[in-house]
Structure formats: C-alpha cells, structure tokens
Amino acid sequence: MFFAIKTLISALIIASVNELSKRSTTMGALLLALPIVSVIAFTWEWIENHDAQRIAALSSETFWFVLPTLPIFLLLSWLLKSGMNFFAAMGICVIVTAAMFAVVQYFQR
C-alpha cells in the first residue's frame, strides 16, 4: 500500500510539472530544476528506515551523478533550435550523458 501511495504522489508531481509548463515554460523549468525527485526519495527513505547515514551517502552520491546530466539541457536546447528532430536530439543527449557518466565514474575510482 505504501508503494502505491509513493507512486501516486510522485506521478502527480511529474504530471503537475508538465501541466504547469504548458502555461509557463519559466515556471515549468523552475520546477524541473528543483531536486524534487531527490527530496522525495530522501523523504521516503527517511520514513521507511530513519537511517541518516544512508541518506547522507545517497545525497553525496547523487551530487556526483547530477554533474554529468547538466550538459543535456544546453545541448538539447541547441539541437532543437538548430532544427533537429526531437527524438534524434534526445538520442544524442542520452549518448552524451552516458559518456559523461562514464567519465565521472572513471574519476571517482
């Protein structure tokens, strides 16, 4: 039952961002930029386990995984403004992001 509640709340937040972005791209972008998923995940983890050390580790590791995702925003914007097909642009962004993840993982060793 708790899983269903978590899923419903999380889905409502994602749908809300989508609906808000239809009205204002600035507000949609602001909500997308907030670490909503991280905050929700930390909260669910706390409610389930009350393990501050685990959440601290999760938070620290999340930081290092956020860095390689940052270029996707500028790259996607540039590719779309250049007239590239959405799915092709997303494919390129996924490949670049995966490569950036590999670089971060390499230097974290």
C-alpha positions in Angstrom: 0.0 0.0 0.0 2.8 2.4 0.9 4.4 1.7 -2.6 1.1 2.7 -4.2 0.9 6.0 -2.2 4.5 6.8 -3.1 3.9 6.1 -6.8 0.7 8.2 -6.8 2.3 11.2 -5.2 5.4 11.0 -7.4 3.3 10.7 -10.6 1.2 13.7 -9.5 4.3 15.8 -9.1 5.5 14.9 -12.6 2.1 15.5 -14.2 1.9 18.8 -12.4 5.2 20.0 -13.8 4.1 19.0 -17.3 0.8 20.9 -16.9 2.5 24.0 -15.4 5.0 24.1 -18.2 2.1 24.4 -20.7 1.1 27.6 -19.0 4.6 29.0 -18.3 7.9 27.5 -19.6 9.7 29.5 -16.9 7.7 28.0 -14.1 8.0 24.6 -15.6 11.7 25.0 -15.9 12.0 26.2 -12.3 10.2 23.1 -11.1 12.2 20.8 -13.3 15.4 22.4 -11.9 14.4 21.7 -8.3 15.7 18.4 -7.0 12.1 17.2 -6.4 12.9 13.6 -7.1 15.8 13.7 -4.7 13.9 15.3 -2.0 11.0 12.8 -2.4 13.4 9.9 -2.4 15.2 11.1 0.7 11.9 11.6 2.4 10.6 8.1 1.5 13.9 6.7 2.7 13.6 8.5 6.0 10.0 7.4 6.5 10.9 3.8 5.8 14.3 3.5 7.6 15.2 6.5 9.6 18.8 5.9 8.5 20.6 9.3 8.4 23.9 7.8 7.3 22.3 6.0 4.3 20.5 9.2 3.3 23.8 11.1 3.7 25.6 8.6 1.4 22.7 8.7 -1.1 22.9 12.5 -1.1 26.6 12.6 -1.7 26.5 10.1 -4.5 23.6 11.9 -6.1 25.7 15.0 -6.3 28.3 13.3 -8.4 25.6 11.9 -10.7 23.9 15.2 -11.2 27.1 16.8 -12.7 27.1 14.7 -15.9 23.4 15.4 -16.5 23.9 19.2 -16.7 25.1 19.4 -20.3 21.9 17.8 -21.6 19.9 21.0 -21.0 22.1 23.2 -23.2 22.8 20.5 -25.8 19.1 19.7 -26.2 18.2 23.3 -26.5 20.8 23.9 -29.1 20.0 20.8 -31.1 16.3 21.6 -31.2 16.8 25.3 -32.1 19.1 24.0 -34.9 16.1 22.2 -36.3 17.0 18.6 -35.3 14.2 16.1 -34.8 13.2 15.8 -31.1 13.9 12.0 -30.9 17.3 12.3 -32.7 18.2 15.2 -30.3 17.2 13.2 -27.3 19.2 10.2 -28.6 22.3 12.3 -28.9 21.7 13.8 -25.4 21.3 10.3 -23.9 24.6 9.2 -25.6 26.5 12.3 -24.4 25.0 11.9 -20.9 26.1 8.2 -20.8 29.6 9.2 -21.8 29.7 11.9 -19.1 28.6 9.3 -16.6 31.4 7.1 -17.7 33.9 10.0 -17.2 32.6 10.8 -13.8 32.8 7.1 -12.8 36.3 6.8 -14.1 37.5 9.8 -12.0 35.6 8.6 -8.9 37.7 5.4 -8.6 
